[in-house]
Structure formats: C-alpha cells, structure tokens
Amino acid sequence: MKVRKQGNSLVVTVPKKFGIKSGTEVIAVKGKDGSFTYIPKMKNPFTDENVHFEHDNEEFDDNTTGRDET
C-alpha cells in the first residue's frame, strides 16, 4: 500500500481483497510507535437495538480493594 496526497488530505488505498465496501466509515487510531490502525465505525452500542448487554449472570464477591477502611 502507498500513501498519496489528494488535495489537503493523505489517502491510503485499501486492496480489494480486504473485502471493505466503498463508503465504509472508519476511525483512525495512531499508536505510540508511529503505527496506525483503521477500525470500522459502529453505531452507538447503547442505542443500537442489535446490541444486547447481559449482566444477569455476573457475580461479585465481597472483597474490596483500593480503599482502606477506617
């Protein structure tokens, strides 16, 4: 892949074999080592009816950490 300039932006061409559809919105994340990752942008999971949060089976013990009792 090669980075090229288009107007005031830089463009990375994604190979077709990656299977990403044209128009897909992504979020760019830059790593400390100069690397970068593109992650498909998703809808707000709290308003998406297809996302379900199930916490019914979670168990918490009585151990507390991080605070001393006085």
C-alpha angles and dihedrals in degrees: 000000000000133000114228135179120249113177108308093338138079117231130204114199113221116213114245090234088072089072096225113152121232111261095030109149116225138184118226118220119191117208126216090248093058094262121130134204130198116213123190109251113242132199120259102288090212092061098035109102090205093063116081126190112203116189099153094106098046116118127198124196125218095250112118122196134187098035128076117217113234 
